[in-house]
Amino acid sequence: MLSDNLVFETPNIEKKLVDLPIQYLAISRRNIASHQNLLKRIKNKGIKTYVFHVNFDEGKNEQWVWEQEMDSIYGMYADDLDLLSTCK
């Protein structure tokens, strides 16, 4: 599983991820907004991106990620599973 320091600093990363083939990424959810198009493209190619740093920023909890950011990623490392069970 690659982490965001390699993903966002490697030239031609999209092609390399597919060619290797890499199946999973772990990135900070703080990187979603600035790399949204790349994340959507690699998600469409079957690469599963999981985010951490959920609950590190005010109002950016599991529900926020579920409602606002899941179109760019596959999953999250969650602290509050009770909250997550209410997400639809």
ChimeraX attribute file (.defattr): number of C-alpha atoms within 10 A of each C-alpha:
attribute: neighborCount
match mode: 1-to-1
recipient: residues
	/A:1	10
	/A:2	14
	/A:3	15
	/A:4	16
	/A:5	11
	/A:6	12
	/A:7	17
	/A:8	15
	/A:9	9
	/A:10	11
	/A:11	10
	/A:12	10
	/A:13	15
	/A:14	16
	/A:15	11
	/A:16	13
	/A:17	18
	/A:18	14
	/A:19	9
	/A:20	8
	/A:21	10
	/A:22	14
	/A:23	16
	/A:24	16
	/A:25	20
	/A:26	20
	/A:27	21
	/A:28	15
	/A:29	22
	/A:30	15
	/A:31	14
	/A:32	18
	/A:33	11
	/A:34	9
	/A:35	12
	/A:36	14
	/A:37	12
	/A:38	15
	/A:39	23
	/A:40	18
	/A:41	13
	/A:42	20
	/A:43	18
	/A:44	12
	/A:45	13
	/A:46	13
	/A:47	20
	/A:48	19
	/A:49	24
	/A:50	20
	/A:51	24
	/A:52	16
	/A:53	16
	/A:54	22
	/A:55	17
	/A:56	11
	/A:57	10
	/A:58	7
	/A:59	11
	/A:60	16
	/A:61	18
	/A:62	23
	/A:63	20
	/A:64	15
	/A:65	21
	/A:66	17
	/A:67	11
	/A:68	11
	/A:69	18
	/A:70	17
	/A:71	14
	/A:72	22
	/A:73	25
	/A:74	18
	/A:75	17
	/A:76	20
	/A:77	14
	/A:78	18
	/A:79	13
	/A:80	13
	/A:81	10
	/A:82	10
	/A:83	12
	/A:84	16
	/A:85	10
	/A:86	8
	/A:87	11
	/A:88	7
